[in-house]
């Protein structure tokens, strides 16, 4: 009915999970958002002290690729907006 979902690696701009594993995860940042402020607070409470990142005024969060799996493991929903642009 909805078709098959995209693999997680494709959602964040990679062709395969192997490409993620061979990339430098410590430098690769991904832009994510949360559905509401409550989920955002829960995510920040989990992420603080575990991962580095940034939060923009628009509500977008820049987190390392490794943080995505950790958030998913905790059952914290998020939306991947894409790779962060290096400045």
VEXFI-728857 format. One record per residue (C-alpha): x, y, z. Coordinates in nm, 4 decimals. Each point is the difference from the previous one (the first is absolute). Layout:
<nodes>
<node u="X" v="Y" w="Z"/>
...
</nodes>
This chain:
<nodes>
<node u="0.0000" v="0.0000" w="0.0000"/>
<node u="0.2708" v="0.2491" w="0.0981"/>
<node u="0.2819" v="-0.1681" w="-0.1873"/>
<node u="0.3215" v="-0.1151" w="0.1568"/>
<node u="0.1749" v="0.2451" w="0.2310"/>
<node u="0.3402" v="0.1353" w="-0.0895"/>
<node u="0.2916" v="-0.1589" w="0.1820"/>
<node u="0.1260" v="0.2187" w="0.2845"/>
<node u="0.3296" v="0.0596" w="-0.1831"/>
<node u="-0.1864" v="0.1517" w="-0.2976"/>
<node u="-0.1993" v="0.2311" w="0.2293"/>
<node u="0.3185" v="0.1647" w="0.1194"/>
<node u="0.1632" v="0.0254" w="-0.3426"/>
<node u="0.2133" v="-0.3141" w="-0.0310"/>
<node u="-0.0312" v="-0.2796" w="-0.2536"/>
<node u="0.0563" v="-0.2762" w="0.2552"/>
<node u="0.0710" v="-0.0731" w="0.3636"/>
<node u="0.3551" v="-0.0937" w="-0.0997"/>
<node u="0.0548" v="0.3550" w="-0.1224"/>
<node u="-0.1067" v="0.1313" w="0.3409"/>
<node u="0.2319" v="-0.2420" w="0.1775"/>
<node u="0.2992" v="0.1001" w="-0.2116"/>
<node u="-0.0660" v="0.3731" w="0.0311"/>
<node u="0.1404" v="0.2002" w="0.2895"/>
<node u="-0.3022" v="0.0018" w="0.2322"/>
<node u="0.1652" v="0.2362" w="0.2429"/>
<node u="0.0052" v="0.2757" w="-0.2621"/>
<node u="-0.3236" v="-0.0729" w="-0.1871"/>
<node u="-0.2900" v="0.1996" w="0.1392"/>
<node u="-0.3652" v="-0.0570" w="-0.0870"/>
<node u="-0.2849" v="0.2499" w="0.0342"/>
<node u="-0.3030" v="-0.1336" w="0.1869"/>
<node u="-0.3207" v="0.1412" w="0.1472"/>
<node u="-0.2498" v="-0.1193" w="0.2580"/>
<node u="-0.3788" v="-0.0027" w="-0.0220"/>
<node u="-0.0577" v="0.2117" w="0.3105"/>
<node u="0.1690" v="0.1646" w="0.2954"/>
<node u="-0.0588" v="-0.2941" w="0.2373"/>
<node u="0.1794" v="-0.2432" w="-0.2324"/>
<node u="0.2742" v="0.2567" w="-0.0537"/>
<node u="0.0549" v="0.0351" w="0.3769"/>
<node u="0.0158" v="-0.3773" w="0.0408"/>
<node u="0.2506" v="-0.0277" w="-0.2838"/>
<node u="0.2192" v="0.2797" w="0.1350"/>
<node u="0.0001" v="-0.1560" w="0.3457"/>
<node u="0.1220" v="-0.3242" w="-0.1562"/>
<node u="0.2524" v="0.1563" w="-0.2391"/>
<node u="0.1668" v="0.2375" w="0.2466"/>
<node u="0.3262" v="-0.1457" w="0.1218"/>
<node u="-0.0058" v="-0.2771" w="-0.2605"/>
<node u="0.0342" v="0.1849" w="-0.3308"/>
<node u="0.1073" v="0.3399" w="-0.1220"/>
<node u="-0.2382" v="0.2052" w="-0.2075"/>
<node u="-0.1700" v="0.3311" w="-0.0599"/>
<node u="-0.3516" v="0.1340" w="0.0102"/>
<node u="-0.1079" v="0.2783" w="-0.2350"/>
<node u="-0.2605" v="0.2644" w="0.0747"/>
<node u="-0.2251" v="-0.1655" w="-0.2584"/>
<node u="-0.0094" v="-0.3175" w="0.2105"/>
<node u="0.2317" v="-0.2071" w="-0.2163"/>
<node u="0.2556" v="-0.2138" w="0.1804"/>
<node u="0.3405" v="-0.0879" w="-0.1416"/>
<node u="0.1137" v="-0.3335" w="0.1384"/>
<node u="0.2619" v="-0.2591" w="-0.0969"/>
<node u="-0.1154" v="-0.3051" w="-0.1954"/>
<node u="0.0624" v="-0.2212" w="0.3046"/>
<node u="-0.2611" v="0.1974" w="0.1969"/>
<node u="-0.2754" v="-0.1075" w="-0.2419"/>
<node u="0.0285" v="-0.3658" w="0.0921"/>
<node u="0.0168" v="0.0881" w="0.3696"/>
<node u="-0.3188" v="0.2085" w="-0.0245"/>
<node u="-0.1766" v="-0.2810" w="-0.1868"/>
<node u="0.1130" v="-0.2535" w="0.2622"/>
<node u="-0.1568" v="0.2215" w="0.2681"/>
<node u="-0.3275" v="0.0161" w="-0.1939"/>
<node u="0.0309" v="0.3751" w="-0.0527"/>
<node u="-0.1609" v="0.0932" w="-0.3344"/>
<node u="0.1710" v="0.2509" w="-0.2272"/>
<node u="-0.0067" v="0.1140" w="-0.3613"/>
<node u="0.3171" v="0.0044" w="-0.2055"/>
<node u="0.0220" v="0.3212" w="-0.1983"/>
<node u="0.3312" v="-0.0889" w="-0.1664"/>
<node u="0.3742" v="0.0335" w="0.0253"/>
<node u="0.1242" v="0.3153" w="0.1657"/>
<node u="0.1832" v="0.2346" w="-0.2328"/>
<node u="0.3605" v="0.0638" w="0.0987"/>
<node u="0.0692" v="0.3690" w="0.0616"/>
</nodes>
